[in-house]
Amino acid sequence: MNTSTPAIVSQSAVRRLPRLALILFCVAYVLPGFLGREPWKNADVTAFGVMLEMAAGHSSWWHPQVLGIAAEEAGPLPYWLGAVFIKLLPFLPADIAARLPFGMLLALTLVCTWYAVYQLARQPAAQPVSFAFGGEAQPTDYARAMADTGLLALVACLGLAQLSHETTPDLARLAMVSAMLYSAAILAHTDMRALARTLAVWTLSAWALVLSGAPWITAWLGAGLLLGMLLARRARQAADDLSAHGAQDGATPTWHNPVWWATALLVLVLLGSGLAGLVPAPELQTPLSDINWSSWGRLLLWFTWPAWPLVLWTLWRWRQKWLQPHVALPLWAATVSVADSLLSPERDRALLLALPALAALAAFALPTLRRSVSALIDWFTLLFFTGCGLVIWVIWLAMMTGVPAKPAANVAKLAPGYVPEFSLFLFVVAALATGAWVWLVAWRVGKHREAIWKSLVLPAAGSTLCWLLLMTLWLPLLDFGRSYGPISRRIASMVPPQTCVVADGLSQAQIAALQYHGGLMLQRSTTGPAPDCRTLVATPGSQRTLDQRVDLTHWAYKATVRRLSDNKESLVVYQRVGG
């Protein structure tokens, strides 16, 4: 038998994961979190506020802003998507309309990850060993099973759940990074028939990543992927030169090489974005001496769980093939994002971009795992996610009935003023998801044929279960605790009808929430209060210098309004008394 690869896979181990089950599984992961909730603080509601301003014509489409304050994220593309859908779907609530394109971006991420792993697994160096008497996995069936495994590994990552369901530029970047990885995997071995289509995907994803505020990620990621593609094609051409067909391919002109086309297109994208002012000068965001290594290490461990142990196993078992495309391409993509998270002030959002590549690497660990290791993964996953689901149900029961008393008291302490709401629809959805988990566990522990993807079914399903339970049973509580809706509506009740409100020192998230949840017409204090502004809202921190911007002899203190779930965050309300 051929032992040039550590993967030993029989044909019986690559049977298909039923397509309907896979599609329903993805739907169950994507929809919760996009439907039925309010915009959450801080990045979620801030980005939504920019989209509202664009849709209303109050913000430049090239320079996103909220009430004249430039958005922190430089890339305008994600805001374009939300604003366009708000304008196209006026019959839907604005927050629902703005989330629709981002739900599509998450679906695109899952699709691109599946196809990226599929293309990587079709590489000759990634194929399993050939048995002496036959029976090894066929290339197409093996690639499809590995793609299923990679998709399950991505969904299982704990860090994906919340950030991938927000209307922020991070989700657009995630989708574009996965699209670049997918197109690179194809270009590493594509023929001329698929060249134009794949180059179009490569170019569009690179442009979209630049327009999403990540030009330097585009440059570093693209450069490494191009090098990996070039090495892969040279190795393939050297092998093909030994045959007559390979000799014919070797006579193909250099300009037909898709790697050169991809290189030229990437250079044009970066030069064009630089001339358009979309590429700022690079700077070290966090000095190396200021990095909290222990904090970053803890984030890396839980955020990428359970992919990172499998990634380490892949790198060890495939250590002699690190320069082969199925290892080199996702390894470079993951390295760029992990390094960026180390230097970025928002480490979790930067690390999000590494998850598709880590999932691809994790998939190649499965053909080399022993059965005892797979069983250990199953039992740990079973205990962990069953325990998490049980905790979610117990706390929900305590919120509804007051029993058990201690969890109910903890909820009342953490969210004072919260009144539990029972929704029959959300309860039924949560109950069905829990029943599906019980059935899946029974199926997994049963005696049936092995499949490569079996070891990641429970981690992915457990992650989906807990996310779905949070977005059903706990959704009213999470909206109460993570939304600016309650405080915005309380402030709106103090504002006289048809009058504007002066905002002083408010964050972009607070401004967006007051405009959307409270329906208030805001004006910045630096522009000078208009005569019809009868209310002023400020933060406690801006009160010390408020008299430098506003003549306080015309304003009287009215109230201090706090977020009921966070006593540290409050807004001060003044009422006009003269002037």
N, C-alpha and C positions, 0 to 999 in steps of 0.2 A: 504494500500500500504506500501511497504518497504521503510523507510526513512533513512536508514543507510548511504546513499550517497547523496551528494548535486546535483548530475547530474540527471536532469529530461529530458529524450530524448525519443521521440516517434519513431516508425519505419519509419514514413514518413520523418523524419529529417535526416536520415542516408543514403539517396539514394547516389549512386555512382557518383563521379565526373568522367565524361567520360575519359577512359584511354588514348584515342588518344589525347584529349585536354591536359591532364596532361603531356604526353610525349612531345608534341610539346612545351608546356610551359617550360619544363625543358631544352629542346634543345635551345630555344630562350634565356634562361638565361646563359647556359654554353658556347655556341660557341662564342658570342661576347666577345672580350678581349683576346681570344686565337688565333684568326686568323686576319691577315692583319695588325698587328702593329709591331713596332720595340721593342726590349728590353728596358725597362724604368729604370731610375735610382731610387734607388741605389741598393736595395737588389735584384731586378729582374735581372739586367744586371750582377751583381756580381755572383749570382748563375749560370747564363748562362755561364759566363766566366770559372767557375770551370768545368762545363760539357764539354766545348770545350777543355780545357786542358786535361781532362781525355780521351776524345775520340781521341785526337791527341797523346796520350801516354806521355804527358809532366807532368803529375801529378800522384801521387800514388793514387790507388783506396781506400786505407784505410785512407789516410791522405790528404784530398782534399786541393788543393792550387792553387793560380794564380800567375804565374811567381815566384815561390818559396815562396810566402807569404801564410801562412796557412789561410784557410777559417775560417771566424768567427764562422760559425755553425759547431759543432763537428760531427754531424751525417752524415755518408756518403751515406745513402740509397737514398735520393732525388737526389743527384748528379749522382748516378749510373743509375737511371731511365733515366735522360736526356741524359747522355753519351751513354747509350746502344741504345737509339732510334736514336741518331745522327749517330752512326755507322751502324745501321740496315737500315736506310733510307737515304743513301747518295744522292739520287736524289731530296730530298727536301731541301729547305734552312735550315741551322742548327737551327735557332731560332724556325722555325715552327716544325721541328722534335722534338726538346727538349720540346715543349709545349704539344705534344700529350699525354704523360703519365700523365701530370698534369691535362689536361682536363678530363681524365679518373678518376683521383683521386677526382675531384670535383663531377663528376657523381656518384662515389662510396659514397661520403659523403651524397648526396641527397638520394640515395637508402638505405643506412644504417640508416639514420634518419627516413625514412618512415617505415622501418621494425622495428626499435626500438620502435617507438610510437605504431605501430600495436601490438607488443608483450606486451607492458606495458598496453595498453587498454584492453587486454584480461585477465588481472589479475582480480580475483573475486572482490577485493576491489575497482576497478576502474569502475565496471559496473554501469549503471544507475539504478534508482529505478524501482521496479516491480510494474506495475499498477494493481489495484484491479481487473479490468475486461480485462486485456491483452492489447496489442497494444504497449508495450514498445519495444525499439530497441533490435534486436537480437544481441548476442555477436559478431558474425563475422562481421555483417554489421556495427555495432557500432565501432569496432576496425578499420575497413577499412576507415570509415569516419574520425575517429580521426587521422589516419595516414596521410590522405590527408591534414588535418588541420595542422599537425605538419610540413609537407613538405612546405606548403604555408607560415607558420610562419618563417621558416628558410630562405626562399628566400626573404621574406619581410624585413629582418634585413638589415639596411643600411650599417653596417660595413662589410658585407660579400662580397660585389660586387668587390671592387678592389683587396683586398688581396687574394681572392680565385681564381683570374685569373692571378696570378704571378707564375713564375717557381721558387719558393722558398721552403725551408723545412717546412715553416708554413702550406702550403697546405697539405703536406704529413702527418703532425701531426694532422691536422683537420680531415682527412679521417680516420686515425687510432683511434682517440678518439671516433669518431662516430661508428666505428666498434666495439670497446670495449664496448660501451654502448649498442649496438645491441646484442652482444653475452651475456652480463650480463642480459639483459631483458629476453632472452630465457632460460638461465641457472637458472633463478629464479623459473621456473616452468616446465622445460623440462622433458620429459620422457627419458628412456634409449635408445630409438630408435634414437633420435636426438643428443645423448650425444657426440659421436665421432666428428661429423661434427661441432658442436658448439664449442667444446673444441679446435678444430683446428683453428677456426676463432679467438677465444680468444687468443690463443698462438701466432699466426701469427701477429695479430694486436699489441700485447704487444711487440714482438720482433721488429716489424717495427717502433713502437713509440720510442723504445730505440735507434735504428739505425738512427732515424731522429733527434737525439740530444735532446731527452726529457726523460731521464731515471728517473728523480725524479717525473715528472708528471706521468709516468707509475706506479711508486711505490705508490704514494698517491692515484691516481685514482683507481688503481687496488685494493688496500687495502679496500677502502670505498665501492667499488662495491661488493667485496667479502662479506663484513659484511652485506650489504643489501640483497644479495642473500641468505645468511645463515638464516637471520631473516625471509625472505619470505618463504623459504622452511619449516622452523620449524613451522611457523604459518599454512601453508597449511597441513603439516603432522598432526598437532594437530586437524585440522578440519576433515581430512580424517579418523582419528582414530575412529570417531564416526560411521563410516559405515564399512561394511564388506570389501569393496574394500580398504578403507583406512587402515584397520588393516593389510591387506596383504602387502600394500606398506610400512607400518611401520616396517615390518619384513625384509625389504631389508637391506643387510649388509651396514655398514657405508661406506665401500670403494666404494660402488656404488653411493654414493652421488656426483653429479657433482660439488658441491661447493668445496669439498675436492680436487677433481681432478684439478679444476681451481686454487685453492690455491697452490697446489704443482707445477703446471706449471708456475705460476707467480713467485714463489720463484726460480725455476730453471732458468727462463729468467733473473731475476735480478742478481742471483749469476753468471751465465754464462757471462753476460755483464760486471759484475764487474771484473771477472777474466781476461776478454779480454781487460780491460782498457777502457771500453766505459762509465763507470759511474764515473764522477769526484766527488771529495769531495764536499758536499753541502756547500753553502755559501749564506749569506744574500746579495742579489744583491744591494738592496737599503735600507739603514738604515731607520727605521721608522721615525726618526726625520727629515729626508730629503724629505719625501713624500709630494708632492703638492696635497693635498686632493681635492681642488676645481678643479684643472685640471683633475684629475682622475675621479671625479664625473661627469664633463661635458662629458668626453669621454664615460663613462658608459651610460649616458643618450642617446646620439645620436647614438652610435655604436650599441647598442642592441635594438633600436627602430624599430618596435613597440612591440617587445616581452616583454620588462620589465614590462609595466603596466599589461599585461595579466598574467605574472608570479606572480606578487604581488597579483593579484586577486585569482589565483590558490592557493597560499599558505594560503590565508585567508579562502576561501570557503572549502578547503580540510584540514583545520588545525587540525582536529581530526584524520587524516590519514597520517601524515608526515612519519611514520615508514613503511607505505605500499610501495611496490616496485614502483608503478607508480609515486609516489612523491619522495621517498627517493633516488632512483638510479639517476635520472636526477638532483636532487637537489645537491647531493654530487658532481657529475661531474661538474656542473656549479660552485659550491663553490670553487673547486680546481683551476679551470682556472681563476676565478675572483680574488682569492687571489694571484695567480701567476702574474696576470697583475698589481696588486698593487705594487709588489716588483720588477717587471721586468723593465729594462731600455726601452724596446720596448713594451709599455703597450698595444697598439692596436693589435700587433701580438700575444701577450699572450692571450688577451681577445677573439681573434678569436676562440680559442678552446672551449669557453663556449657556442657558438651559437647553436650547435645541442641540447645540454641539455636544454638550455633556450627555444628553439622551442618546445621541448617535454613538458616542463612544461606549456608553453603558450597554447598548444593545449587543455589541461584539463580545461582551463578557459572557453572555448566556450560552453560546455554543461550547464554551470551555469550562463551565462550572460543573462540579460534581453534584450528584443527586443529594448528598447530605447538606451541601451548602444551600441548594435550592429549598430544601425542607426547612432549614434554619430561617431563611428569608420569609417563608410562608408563615411559620409559627410566630415570629416576631411581628410581622404585619398583622396577623390575625389578632393577637393580643393588644397591640397598640391601637389600631383603628376601632376595634370593638370597644375598647375602653373609652376612647374619645367619643364615639357615638353614644355610649351609655351615659357619659357625663353630660352631653348636650341634652339628652332626653330627660335626665333627672332634674337638671336645672330648669328646663322648660316646665316640667311638671310642678316644680316648686314655685315658679312664677305664677302659674295658673291657679294652684290650690293652696299654697302656703306650706305644703308638705313635700319633702322634708323641710323642717323649720330653718336649719342652718343655711342651706343654699338660698332660701328665700330671703333670709336676713342679709346675706352677702350681696344679693342683687339690689335690695333696697338701699344698702349702704353705698354701693358703687353708682347707682343710678337713682338718686333721690327724686321723687316726684313722678317716676315712671308708672304708668297704669297699664297692666298687661292687657293685650288684645288677643282674642281667639279668632283664628281664621280657619274655617272648615277646609277650604281648598288647600292652604299651606299644610295643614295637618295631614290631609290625605296624601299629598305628594311626599311628605316626610315618611309617612308610614309605608308607602309603596317602595320608597328607596331603601328603607330598613329591611323590608321583606326581601327585596332583591339581593341585598348583602347577605342575608341568612342563606338564601338559596345558593348564592355563589360560593359561599364558604363550604356548604354541603357538597357542591359539585367539585370543588378543588380538593377536598380531602378524600373524595371517592376514588375508586380504582378505575382508571381509564388510561388510554395511551398518552405517552408523554408528548409534549409540544414545547418548542423553544420558548414561546411567549407565556407559558403557564406561570413561571415564577414571578412575573410582573403583573399578572392579572389582579391579585389581591392588593398589592400596593397602589395600583392605579385606581381600582374600585374603592378602596378605603379612603383615599384622598378625595375622590369624587363624592363619596357618601358624606364625609364630614363637611365638605364645602356646601353640599346641597342642604344638609340639616341646618347649618348656620344660616343659609339664605332662605330658609322657610320657617323653622321654629323660632329662631332668634332674630329674624329680620326686623320686627318692630322694635326690639330692644337695641339692635345695632343702629337703626335709623335714629333712635332717640339719643344714643351716646355718641355717634360719629357724624351726625348731621348738624348743620347750623340752622336747620328749619325751626326748631322750637324757639331759640333766642331771637331769630329774625321775625317771627310772627308776633312775639311779645313786644318787640320794639315797634313793629308796624301798628299795633293797637294803640300806641301812645302818640302817633303822628296824625295831625289833622288831615282830613281828606283833601286831595288835590293840591298838596303842598310838597315842596322839595325838602330834602334833608342834606345838611352839610356833614361831610365825612372828614374826620381828622385823625390821621395816624392809623387808619384801618388797613389791614392786609388785603391782598387781592382776593383771598378766599372769603373774608368777611364782607367785602364790597359785593362780590358776586352773589353771596347768599342773601344779603339784604335786598338786592335788586330782584332776585328770582323768587325766593320764599316770601319775602315781605312785600314785594311789588312796589318798592320805594324808588323815587326819582332822586338819585344822589348827585351831589356836587362837591368837588374837593374844596377844602378850606383855603388852599393856596390861591384859588382863582377869585376869592372874595365872595362872601355869602350873598346870594341874590335876595331881593326884598321878599319874595314869596316863600323863602325857606324859613319855616317856623320851628324846625327841630335841628339839633346838632348832636351827632354821635361821635364820641372820641374813645380812644383807648386810655386806660390809666397811665400808661407810659407817656402819652403825648400831652397829658394835662399840664405838666410842669412848664411847657413852653407854649401852651395854647393861646395865651394872651398876646403872643407875638404875631399871630395870624388872624385872631378874631377879637373884636372889642367885647370883652366879657361883661361890660356894663349893660349890654343889651340882652344878655342871656342869663337864665336862672337854672340852677341844678334841679333836675327832676327825679332821676332814679339811676341806680346802678343795676344793670341786668347781667346776670351770670348764666353761663351754660349750666343747666341743672346737673349734668353729669361731670362737670369740671369746675370746681370753685376757683381755680387759678386763672381762668379765662373769663373776662367780663368786659362789658362796654358801658360807658357812662353817657347818659342822655341829658341834654339841656333843652330848655324851651325858651323861645324868643319872648322877651317881655318889653321890648322897646326898640327904637331905631328903625 
